[in-house]
Amino acid sequence: MDAKRLFDAHTYFCNLCKSNRLTEQYGFHPCTVSGIGSLQEPLQQFRQKTAFLAVDDTNDAAIVQQAGGFFKKRTFTVFLLMRYRMDDMADRQTKLDICRNIFLQLISRMIIDKEDLSNELVYLNTARIMSRELGTYFMSGCTGLYFMTDVLEPVDVSYNEEEWK
């Protein structure tokens, strides 16, 4: 990892989706969204697919100073969504429990990946991962949760006289 090449959350989480046995068993489809208000790909494929791992292609960021250096803190959101039979709250609960289990499995993998110093994930924050379960009326016939994680990557903010008049 260097100050110019940043963590690719979309590729990372889509690869986790493709390599997890539970997401494979339940047919989770890795895809992209642009925030909770724009779930375009899951909505377009809602009739063909039953489950989605959707990575938000937008993220919040901040430049922070820490331990004598500057870092870019980027927060990523990942949605785990599953269809359930309409008006069947038992099926909804079953699908939500599956999403909860997948969420915990993803976290356990993220912790292992962060500890591997040979990859770009050493800056992944696994100490605090926020999540929120989706309410009954989020999307008719769909339940799940989303979680947010962040990376704190070194950034080069060196002053360069040649960039100024």
MARKOLMI-808788 format. One line per 10 residues: number of its first residue (from 1); for each residue x, y, z of C-alpha. Coordinates in Angstrom, 3 decimals, decimal comma. Layout:
! MARKOLMI-808788
NUM) X Y Z  ... .
This chain:
! MARKOLMI-808788
1) 0,000 0,000 0,000  1,300 3,426 -0,863  -0,126 6,924 -0,633  -1,389 6,823 -4,225  -2,952 3,334 -4,476  -5,989 3,104 -2,224  -7,958 0,134 -0,895  -10,448 -1,231 -3,462  -13,459 -2,065 -1,271  -15,648 -3,211 -4,156 .
11) -13,186 -5,852 -5,334  -12,389 -6,969 -1,792  -15,987 -7,483 -0,660  -17,117 -8,999 -3,960  -14,257 -11,508 -3,703  -15,317 -12,326 -0,125  -18,840 -12,924 -1,395  -17,588 -15,269 -4,112  -15,373 -17,257 -1,717  -17,752 -17,676 1,241 .
21) -19,631 -20,983 1,473  -22,763 -19,463 3,036  -23,084 -16,716 0,418  -22,599 -19,386 -2,252  -25,188 -21,683 -0,651  -27,826 -18,943 -0,618  -26,934 -17,478 -4,015  -25,717 -14,056 -2,930  -25,001 -11,902 -5,950  -22,158 -9,364 -5,553 .
31) -23,127 -5,975 -6,969  -22,832 -2,201 -6,614  -25,178 0,423 -5,190  -24,929 4,171 -4,678  -26,192 4,535 -1,133  -29,300 3,281 0,606  -31,458 5,581 -1,527  -30,161 4,166 -4,804  -30,239 0,368 -4,790  -30,433 0,230 -8,576 .
41) -28,764 -3,127 -9,273  -30,650 -5,147 -6,607  -33,939 -3,577 -7,742  -33,230 -4,377 -11,397  -32,418 -8,003 -10,594  -34,926 -8,500 -7,763  -36,973 -11,077 -9,714  -33,985 -13,072 -10,980  -31,809 -13,093 -7,847  -32,757 -13,919 -4,271 .
51) -29,828 -12,427 -2,335  -27,321 -9,612 -2,745  -24,038 -8,436 -1,287  -24,032 -4,839 -2,470  -21,033 -2,554 -2,048  -21,728 1,169 -1,965  -19,641 2,925 -4,626  -19,647 6,181 -2,660  -17,847 6,706 0,634  -17,273 9,325 3,263 .
61) -13,703 10,423 3,884  -11,615 12,666 6,099  -7,946 13,582 6,241  -6,644 13,024 9,775  -3,279 13,555 11,422  -2,121 10,678 13,562  1,222 9,535 14,957  3,135 12,202 13,045  1,626 11,410 9,652  -1,469 12,167 7,609 .
71) -4,044 9,567 6,707  -7,184 9,396 4,623  -9,982 7,738 6,568  -12,552 6,270 4,142  -15,763 4,634 5,318  -17,393 1,904 3,215  -20,934 0,527 3,393  -21,853 -3,046 2,457  -25,451 -4,305 2,228  -26,526 -7,926 2,777 .
81) -30,028 -8,293 1,332  -32,300 -11,338 0,944  -35,760 -11,781 -0,492  -38,406 -13,438 1,653  -41,969 -14,601 1,047  -44,346 -11,663 1,335  -46,413 -11,584 4,540  -44,346 -14,441 6,021  -42,590 -13,004 9,059  -41,049 -16,392 9,940 .
91) -39,368 -16,505 6,517  -38,266 -12,887 6,976  -36,693 -13,792 10,334  -34,928 -16,807 8,794  -33,460 -14,661 6,015  -32,394 -11,944 8,457  -30,631 -14,594 10,573  -28,753 -15,785 7,468  -27,607 -12,199 6,809  -26,483 -11,893 10,439 .
101) -24,427 -15,086 10,152  -22,813 -13,943 6,909  -22,013 -10,584 8,509  -20,157 -12,322 11,355  -18,301 -14,561 8,906  -17,231 -11,514 6,871  -15,925 -9,826 10,005  -13,951 -12,919 11,006  -12,339 -12,969 7,537  -11,609 -9,236 7,669 .
111) -9,787 -9,730 10,987  -7,636 -12,503 9,484  -6,930 -10,443 6,352  -5,948 -7,383 8,397  -3,366 -9,408 10,320  -1,663 -10,500 7,082  0,986 -7,802 6,696  1,717 -8,759 3,089  -1,484 -7,218 1,721  -3,122 -3,794 1,518 .
121) -5,541 -4,494 4,384  -3,256 -3,567 7,274  -5,101 -0,238 7,471  -8,558 -1,860 7,686  -10,314 -0,959 10,929  -11,723 -4,135 12,481  -11,904 -2,714 16,010  -15,232 -0,971 15,331  -17,643 -2,092 12,612  -21,066 -0,479 12,755 .
131) -24,144 -2,300 11,459  -27,859 -1,672 11,130  -30,636 -4,110 10,390  -33,252 -3,056 7,880  -36,844 -2,609 9,011  -39,851 -4,581 7,837  -40,878 -1,912 5,356  -37,461 -1,168 3,874  -38,198 -2,887 0,538  -41,274 -5,081 0,227 .
141) -40,189 -8,704 0,368  -36,569 -7,927 1,248  -34,688 -7,960 4,541  -31,099 -7,760 5,672  -28,599 -5,385 7,132  -25,798 -3,088 6,211  -22,466 -2,521 7,871  -19,843 0,168 7,708  -16,131 -0,256 8,019  -13,271 2,088 7,359 .
151) -9,640 2,162 6,340  -7,030 4,615 7,526  -4,559 4,902 4,656  -1,394 6,996 4,564  -1,685 9,983 2,272  1,016 12,237 0,898  0,210 15,861 1,721  3,738 17,149 1,149  3,819 20,766 0,057  5,187 21,210 -3,469 .
161) 6,254 24,764 -4,346  5,909 24,004 -8,081  2,138 23,495 -7,709  1,631 27,152 -6,741  1,998 30,507 -8,515 .
